[in-house]
Amino acid sequence: MEEYINISHTFQPVYNDKSRILILGTFPSVKSRENHFYYGHPMNRFWKLLAVLTKTEQPVTTEEKKDFLLRHHIAIWDVIQSCSITGSGDASIRDVVPNDFTELLKKANIRKIYANGNKAHELYMKYVYSNTRRDIEKLPSTSPANAGYSLEKLKEKWKIILSELEKYSDN
């Protein structure tokens, strides 16, 4: 049985004053923590999915990913600042300390918030909603653990963000 470790989020949210949508995960996976950036597991479909939806090339480096997000007016962060967790398993998360969204929501003009998966939605509603009073829309997780969703099925569900992206796209 794996041991629980208490760990803090080690990298900053990505956003600027032109960010219009916010996509929230739960907490960085082991691979993301090793890479010091979001959705770092090679099997996570987040970056591939966003590239498909925006009809652009998939970003590879951290700098390319940040540029991609900002160019498309997307902010990303995670609901959790620190927690006890076993490996990367969202189901094992406990002792949650949520991130404080005050500064991000003050500096960015976020119009819509999306949860990357059920657990991100659940944690946002439990720990963050009462402070922000901002609704969040649940999307299926891009995690490889969500094997029931092919890239095509994810695209079908995630295309809802396109209407928001198209309003602000520089392309």
Accessible surface in RSA format (square Angstrom, percent):
REM  Atomic radii and reference values for relative SASA: ProtOr
REM  Chains: A
REM  Algorithm: Lee & Richards
REM  Probe-radius: 1.40
REM  Slices: 20
REM RES _ NUM      All-atoms   Total-Side   Main-Chain    Non-polar    All polar
REM                ABS   REL    ABS   REL    ABS   REL    ABS   REL    ABS   REL
RES MET A   1   236.11 122.3 146.14  96.7  89.97 214.2 124.72 106.0 111.39 147.6
RES GLU A   2   118.71  68.2 101.00  76.4  17.71  42.2  44.97  87.0  73.74  60.2
RES GLU A   3   141.80  81.4 123.05  93.1  18.75  44.6  50.76  98.2  91.05  74.3
RES TYR A   4    70.78  33.0  55.55  31.6  15.23  39.6  31.78  23.9  39.00  48.1
RES ILE A   5    83.07  47.3  78.79  58.7   4.28  10.3  83.07  59.8   0.00   0.0
RES ASN A   6   103.48  71.4  70.39  68.0  33.09  79.7  31.38  75.5  72.10  69.7
RES ILE A   7    42.34  24.1  38.29  28.5   4.06   9.8  42.34  30.5   0.00   0.0
RES SER A   8    53.96  45.6  49.04  65.4   4.92  11.3  23.17  49.3  30.79  43.1
RES HIS A   9    15.74   8.6   1.83   1.3  13.92  35.6   2.13   2.2  13.62  15.8
RES THR A  10    93.08  66.2  57.03  57.8  36.05  85.9  63.04  84.7  30.03  45.4
RES PHE A  11    23.30  11.7  15.45   9.6   7.84  20.4  18.39  11.1   4.91  14.0
RES GLN A  12   142.48  79.7 135.24  98.8   7.24  17.2  57.53 122.4  84.95  64.4
RES PRO A  13    22.79  16.6  10.77   9.8  12.02  43.7  10.77   8.9  12.02  74.7
RES VAL A  14    10.14   6.7   6.93   6.3   3.21   7.7  10.14   8.8   0.00   0.0
RES TYR A  15    53.37  24.9  33.03  18.8  20.34  52.9  16.81  12.6  36.56  45.1
RES ASN A  16    48.69  33.6  42.29  40.9   6.39  15.4  27.27  65.6  21.42  20.7
RES ASP A  17    95.81  67.1  84.64  84.2  11.17  26.4  30.28  71.3  65.53  65.4
RES LYS A  18   114.88  56.0 114.86  70.5   0.02   0.1  67.43  60.7  47.45  50.5
RES SER A  19     0.14   0.1   0.14   0.2   0.00   0.0   0.00   0.0   0.14   0.2
RES ARG A  20    40.63  17.1  40.63  20.7   0.00   0.0   0.39   0.5  40.24  24.4
RES ILE A  21     0.61   0.3   0.61   0.5   0.00   0.0   0.61   0.4   0.00   0.0
RES LEU A  22     0.60   0.3   0.60   0.4   0.00   0.0   0.60   0.4   0.00   0.0
RES ILE A  23     0.00   0.0   0.00   0.0   0.00   0.0   0.00   0.0   0.00   0.0
RES LEU A  24     0.00   0.0   0.00   0.0   0.00   0.0   0.00   0.0   0.00   0.0
RES GLY A  25     4.76   5.9   0.00   N/A   4.76   5.9   4.76  13.1   0.00   0.0
RES THR A  26    11.30   8.0   7.64   7.7   3.66   8.7   2.11   2.8   9.18  13.9
RES PHE A  27    13.25   6.6   0.07   0.0  13.17  34.3   0.18   0.1  13.06  37.4
RES PRO A  28     7.95   5.8   0.40   0.4   7.55  27.4   7.60   6.3   0.35   2.2
RES SER A  29    28.88  24.4  24.30  32.4   4.59  10.6  25.02  53.3   3.86   5.4
RES VAL A  30    55.65  36.6  55.29  50.1   0.36   0.9  55.34  48.1   0.31   0.8
RES LYS A  31    88.36  43.1  87.83  53.9   0.53   1.3  43.22  38.9  45.14  48.1
RES SER A  32     2.74   2.3   2.74   3.7   0.00   0.0   0.14   0.3   2.60   3.6
RES ARG A  33    33.75  14.2  28.19  14.4   5.56  13.2  17.38  23.8  16.36   9.9
RES GLU A  34   102.11  58.6  77.22  58.4  24.90  59.3  45.01  87.1  57.10  46.6
RES ASN A  35    78.28  54.0  60.40  58.4  17.88  43.0  21.12  50.8  57.16  55.2
RES HIS A  36   122.46  66.9 114.42  79.5   8.04  20.6  82.30  84.8  40.16  46.7
RES PHE A  37     8.11   4.1   8.11   5.0   0.00   0.0   8.11   4.9   0.00   0.0
RES TYR A  38     4.33   2.0   2.75   1.6   1.58   4.1   4.03   3.0   0.29   0.4
RES TYR A  39    29.21  13.6  20.25  11.5   8.97  23.3  22.79  17.1   6.42   7.9
RES GLY A  40    13.32  16.4   0.00   N/A  13.32  16.4   3.84  10.5   9.48  21.2
RES HIS A  41    61.83  33.8  58.63  40.7   3.20   8.2  31.77  32.7  30.06  35.0
RES PRO A  42   109.40  79.7  71.56  65.2  37.84 137.5  84.14  69.5  25.26 157.0
RES MET A  43   123.99  64.2 118.21  78.2   5.78  13.8  91.24  77.6  32.76  43.4
RES ASN A  44    26.82  18.5  14.33  13.8  12.49  30.1   0.22   0.5  26.60  25.7
RES ARG A  45    41.02  17.2  40.46  20.6   0.56   1.3  29.39  40.2  11.62   7.0
RES PHE A  46     0.24   0.1   0.21   0.1   0.04   0.1   0.21   0.1   0.04   0.1
RES TRP A  47     7.98   3.2   7.98   3.9   0.00   0.0   7.98   4.3   0.00   0.0
RES LYS A  48   101.44  49.5 100.94  61.9   0.50   1.2  45.37  40.8  56.07  59.7
RES LEU A  49     0.23   0.1   0.23   0.2   0.00   0.0   0.23   0.2   0.00   0.0
RES LEU A  50     0.11   0.1   0.11   0.1   0.00   0.0   0.11   0.1   0.00   0.0
RES ALA A  51     5.67   5.2   4.95   7.6   0.72   1.6   5.07   7.1   0.60   1.6
RES VAL A  52    53.71  35.3  41.93  38.0  11.78  28.4  48.02  41.7   5.69  15.4
RES LEU A  53     6.34   3.5   0.43   0.3   5.91  14.9   2.01   1.4   4.33  11.6
RES THR A  54    22.52  16.0   3.72   3.8  18.80  44.8  10.31  13.9  12.21  18.5
RES LYS A  55   183.26  89.4 147.71  90.6  35.55  84.6 112.16 101.0  71.10  75.7
RES THR A  56    43.27  30.8  21.93  22.2  21.34  50.9  32.47  43.6  10.80  16.3
RES GLU A  57   160.15  91.9 139.26 105.4  20.89  49.7  61.12 118.2  99.03  80.9
RES GLN A  58    80.93  45.3  71.48  52.2   9.45  22.5  19.33  41.2  61.60  46.7
RES PRO A  59     9.18   6.7   2.97   2.7   6.21  22.6   7.80   6.4   1.38   8.6
RES VAL A  60   112.45  74.0  99.42  90.0  13.04  31.4 102.15  88.8  10.31  28.0
RES THR A  61    72.49  51.6  65.58  66.5   6.91  16.5  69.33  93.1   3.17   4.8
RES THR A  62    51.27  36.5  45.90  46.5   5.37  12.8  25.77  34.6  25.50  38.6
RES GLU A  63   119.85  68.8 116.49  88.1   3.36   8.0  63.41 122.6  56.44  46.1
RES GLU A  64    83.85  48.1  78.01  59.0   5.84  13.9  37.64  72.8  46.21  37.7
RES LYS A  65    30.24  14.8  30.24  18.6   0.00   0.0   3.04   2.7  27.20  29.0
RES LYS A  66    74.35  36.3  74.35  45.6   0.00   0.0  29.06  26.2  45.29  48.2
RES ASP A  67    79.49  55.7  75.02  74.7   4.47  10.6  22.35  52.6  57.14  57.0
RES PHE A  68     2.16   1.1   2.16   1.3   0.00   0.0   2.16   1.3   0.00   0.0
RES LEU A  69     0.00   0.0   0.00   0.0   0.00   0.0   0.00   0.0   0.00   0.0
RES LEU A  70    54.43  30.3  49.00  35.1   5.43  13.7  49.37  34.7   5.07  13.6
RES ARG A  71    83.12  34.9  74.92  38.2   8.20  19.5  45.61  62.3  37.51  22.7
RES HIS A  72     5.06   2.8   4.60   3.2   0.46   1.2   2.05   2.1   3.00   3.5
RES HIS A  73    13.70   7.5  13.37   9.3   0.33   0.8  12.83  13.2   0.87   1.0
RES ILE A  74     0.00   0.0   0.00   0.0   0.00   0.0   0.00   0.0   0.00   0.0
RES ALA A  75     0.00   0.0   0.00   0.0   0.00   0.0   0.00   0.0   0.00   0.0
RES ILE A  76     0.15   0.1   0.15   0.1   0.00   0.0   0.15   0.1   0.00   0.0
RES TRP A  77    27.62  11.1  27.30  13.2   0.32   0.8  25.21  13.4   2.41   3.9
RES ASP A  78     5.38   3.8   5.38   5.4   0.00   0.0   0.00   0.0   5.38   5.4
RES VAL A  79     0.00   0.0   0.00   0.0   0.00   0.0   0.00   0.0   0.00   0.0
RES ILE A  80     0.00   0.0   0.00   0.0   0.00   0.0   0.00   0.0   0.00   0.0
RES GLN A  81    63.03  35.2  63.03  46.1   0.00   0.0  25.59  54.5  37.44  28.4
RES SER A  82    15.11  12.8  15.11  20.2   0.00   0.0   3.96   8.4  11.15  15.6
RES CYS A  83     0.00   0.0   0.00   0.0   0.00   0.0   0.00   0.0   0.00   0.0
RES SER A  84     9.10   7.7   9.10  12.1   0.00   0.0   1.05   2.2   8.05  11.3
RES ILE A  85     2.04   1.2   2.04   1.5   0.00   0.0   2.04   1.5   0.00   0.0
RES THR A  86    24.44  17.4  20.21  20.5   4.23  10.1  18.48  24.8   5.96   9.0
RES GLY A  87    23.02  28.4   0.00   N/A  23.02  28.4  16.69  45.8   6.33  14.2
RES SER A  88    53.54  45.2  33.42  44.6  20.13  46.4  26.88  57.2  26.66  37.3
RES GLY A  89    35.09  43.3   0.00   N/A  35.09  43.3  32.08  88.0   3.01   6.7
RES ASP A  90    51.15  35.8  46.57  46.3   4.58  10.8  16.17  38.1  34.98  34.9
RES ALA A  91   101.39  93.2  68.43 105.6  32.96  75.0  73.55 103.6  27.84  73.7
RES SER A  92    21.52  18.2  15.30  20.4   6.22  14.3  20.41  43.5   1.12   1.6
RES ILE A  93    17.41   9.9   0.43   0.3  16.98  40.9   0.43   0.3  16.98  46.1
RES ARG A  94   119.05  50.0 113.51  57.9   5.54  13.2  45.31  61.9  73.74  44.7
RES ASP A  95    90.46  63.4  65.12  64.8  25.34  59.9  31.23  73.5  59.23  59.1
RES VAL A  96    23.10  15.2   3.30   3.0  19.80  47.7   3.30   2.9  19.80  53.7
RES VAL A  97    78.07  51.4  77.40  70.1   0.68   1.6  78.07  67.8   0.00   0.0
RES PRO A  98    41.77  30.4  31.67  28.9  10.10  36.7  31.67  26.1  10.10  62.8
RES ASN A  99    10.16   7.0   3.40   3.3   6.76  16.3   1.36   3.3   8.80   8.5
RES ASP A 100   102.69  71.9  85.37  85.0  17.32  40.9  44.06 103.7  58.63  58.5
RES PHE A 101     5.21   2.6   1.43   0.9   3.78   9.8   1.43   0.9   3.78  10.8
RES THR A 102    81.19  57.7  71.13  72.1  10.06  24.0  55.05  73.9  26.14  39.5
RES GLU A 103    82.79  47.5  81.97  62.0   0.82   2.0  41.87  81.0  40.92  33.4
RES LEU A 104     2.68   1.5   1.48   1.1   1.20   3.0   1.48   1.0   1.20   3.2
RES LEU A 105    33.24  18.5  17.80  12.7  15.45  38.8  18.15  12.7  15.09  40.6
RES LYS A 106   150.98  73.7 116.23  71.3  34.76  82.8  80.94  72.9  70.04  74.6
RES LYS A 107   118.69  57.9 102.20  62.7  16.49  39.3  60.83  54.7  57.87  61.6
RES ALA A 108     4.49   4.1   0.00   0.0   4.49  10.2   0.94   1.3   3.56   9.4
RES ASN A 109    66.87  46.1  60.71  58.7   6.16  14.8  19.47  46.9  47.40  45.8
RES ILE A 110     8.72   5.0   0.13   0.1   8.60  20.7   0.13   0.1   8.60  23.3
RES ARG A 111   117.93  49.5  92.09  46.9  25.84  61.5  37.63  51.4  80.30  48.7
RES LYS A 112    72.22  35.2  69.29  42.5   2.93   7.0  34.20  30.8  38.02  40.5
RES ILE A 113     4.71   2.7   2.12   1.6   2.59   6.2   2.12   1.5   2.59   7.0
RES TYR A 114     1.05   0.5   1.05   0.6   0.00   0.0   0.00   0.0   1.05   1.3
RES ALA A 115     0.00   0.0   0.00   0.0   0.00   0.0   0.00   0.0   0.00   0.0
RES ASN A 116    11.55   8.0   2.87   2.8   8.68  20.9   1.15   2.8  10.40  10.1
RES GLY A 117     2.99   3.7   0.00   N/A   2.99   3.7   2.99   8.2   0.00   0.0
RES ASN A 118   105.29  72.6  98.11  94.8   7.18  17.3  28.15  67.7  77.14  74.6
RES LYS A 119    52.74  25.7  49.05  30.1   3.69   8.8  22.22  20.0  30.52  32.5
RES ALA A 120     0.32   0.3   0.00   0.0   0.32   0.7   0.00   0.0   0.32   0.8
RES HIS A 121    42.42  23.2  42.42  29.5   0.00   0.0  24.61  25.4  17.81  20.7
RES GLU A 122    89.00  51.1  82.58  62.5   6.42  15.3  37.23  72.0  51.78  42.3
RES LEU A 123     6.43   3.6   6.43   4.6   0.00   0.0   6.43   4.5   0.00   0.0
RES TYR A 124     0.80   0.4   0.80   0.5   0.00   0.0   0.80   0.6   0.00   0.0
RES MET A 125    84.21  43.6  67.96  45.0  16.25  38.7  65.72  55.9  18.48  24.5
RES LYS A 126   140.95  68.8 107.79  66.1  33.15  78.9  68.04  61.2  72.91  77.7
RES TYR A 127    60.73  28.4  50.55  28.8  10.18  26.5  35.24  26.5  25.50  31.4
RES VAL A 128     3.87   2.5   3.33   3.0   0.54   1.3   3.70   3.2   0.17   0.5
RES TYR A 129    53.59  25.0  53.59  30.5   0.00   0.0  24.10  18.1  29.49  36.4
RES SER A 130    71.03  60.0  55.68  74.3  15.36  35.4  38.32  81.6  32.71  45.8
RES ASN A 131   124.44  85.8  91.30  88.2  33.14  79.8  26.72  64.3  97.72  94.5
RES THR A 132    26.53  18.9   6.79   6.9  19.74  47.0  12.53  16.8  13.99  21.2
RES ARG A 133   160.83  67.5 139.29  71.0  21.54  51.3  56.74  77.5 104.09  63.1
RES ARG A 134    70.97  29.8  68.87  35.1   2.10   5.0  31.29  42.8  39.68  24.1
RES ASP A 135   115.14  80.7 100.82 100.3  14.32  33.9  36.43  85.7  78.71  78.5
RES ILE A 136    17.54  10.0   0.00   0.0  17.54  42.3   1.60   1.2  15.93  43.2
RES GLU A 137    52.31  30.0  46.86  35.5   5.45  13.0  27.64  53.5  24.67  20.1
RES LYS A 138   103.54  50.5  81.26  49.9  22.29  53.1  33.05  29.8  70.49  75.1
RES LEU A 139     6.57   3.7   6.09   4.4   0.47   1.2   6.57   4.6   0.00   0.0
RES PRO A 140    21.95  16.0  13.13  12.0   8.81  32.0  21.18  17.5   0.77   4.8
RES SER A 141    27.09  22.9  25.37  33.9   1.72   4.0  16.94  36.1  10.15  14.2
RES THR A 142     0.01   0.0   0.00   0.0   0.01   0.0   0.00   0.0   0.01   0.0
RES SER A 143    31.94  27.0  31.44  42.0   0.50   1.2  20.21  43.0  11.74  16.4
RES PRO A 144    51.14  37.3  34.06  31.0  17.08  62.1  38.95  32.2  12.19  75.8
RES ALA A 145    96.94  89.1  57.16  88.2  39.78  90.5  70.04  98.6  26.90  71.3
RES ASN A 146    36.02  24.8  28.70  27.7   7.32  17.6  14.47  34.8  21.55  20.8
RES ALA A 147    88.89  81.7  59.43  91.7  29.45  67.0  64.70  91.1  24.18  64.1
RES GLY A 148    59.38  73.2   0.00   N/A  59.38  73.2  40.63 111.5  18.75  42.0
RES TYR A 149    53.48  25.0  53.12  30.2   0.36   0.9  25.35  19.1  28.13  34.7
RES SER A 150    58.40  49.4  47.19  63.0  11.21  25.8  51.02 108.6   7.38  10.3
RES LEU A 151    49.30  27.5  44.16  31.6   5.14  12.9  44.16  31.0   5.14  13.8
RES GLU A 152   118.80  68.2 115.24  87.2   3.56   8.5  60.34 116.7  58.46  47.7
RES LYS A 153   105.30  51.4 102.57  62.9   2.73   6.5  65.12  58.6  40.18  42.8
RES LEU A 154     0.00   0.0   0.00   0.0   0.00   0.0   0.00   0.0   0.00   0.0
RES LYS A 155    75.86  37.0  75.86  46.5   0.00   0.0  31.19  28.1  44.67  47.6
RES GLU A 156   100.61  57.8  93.36  70.6   7.25  17.3  41.75  80.8  58.86  48.1
RES LYS A 157   108.09  52.7  99.73  61.2   8.36  19.9  45.25  40.7  62.83  66.9
RES TRP A 158     0.05   0.0   0.05   0.0   0.00   0.0   0.05   0.0   0.00   0.0
RES LYS A 159    99.85  48.7  94.85  58.2   5.00  11.9  58.38  52.5  41.47  44.2
RES ILE A 160    77.15  43.9  67.83  50.5   9.33  22.5  76.55  55.1   0.60   1.6
RES ILE A 161     0.00   0.0   0.00   0.0   0.00   0.0   0.00   0.0   0.00   0.0
RES LEU A 162    39.15  21.8  39.15  28.0   0.00   0.0  39.15  27.5   0.00   0.0
RES SER A 163    64.63  54.6  57.87  77.2   6.76  15.6  46.24  98.5  18.38  25.8
RES GLU A 164    16.87   9.7  16.87  12.8   0.00   0.0   1.36   2.6  15.51  12.7
RES LEU A 165     7.89   4.4   7.16   5.1   0.74   1.8   7.52   5.3   0.38   1.0
RES GLU A 166   123.87  71.1 102.20  77.3  21.67  51.6  42.41  82.0  81.46  66.5
RES LYS A 167   133.63  65.2  95.72  58.7  37.92  90.3  68.30  61.5  65.33  69.6
RES TYR A 168    42.39  19.8  31.33  17.8  11.06  28.8  33.86  25.4   8.52  10.5
RES SER A 169    46.07  38.9  21.52  28.7  24.54  56.5  16.08  34.2  29.99  42.0
RES ASP A 170   102.31  71.7  65.32  65.0  36.98  87.5  27.72  65.2  74.59  74.4
RES ASN A 171   116.57  80.4  51.22  49.5  65.35 157.4  63.10 151.9  53.47  51.7
END  Absolute sums over single chains surface
CHAIN  1 A     8961.0       7269.9       1691.2       4709.4       4251.6
END  Absolute sums over all chains
TOTAL          8961.0       7269.9       1691.2       4709.4       4251.6
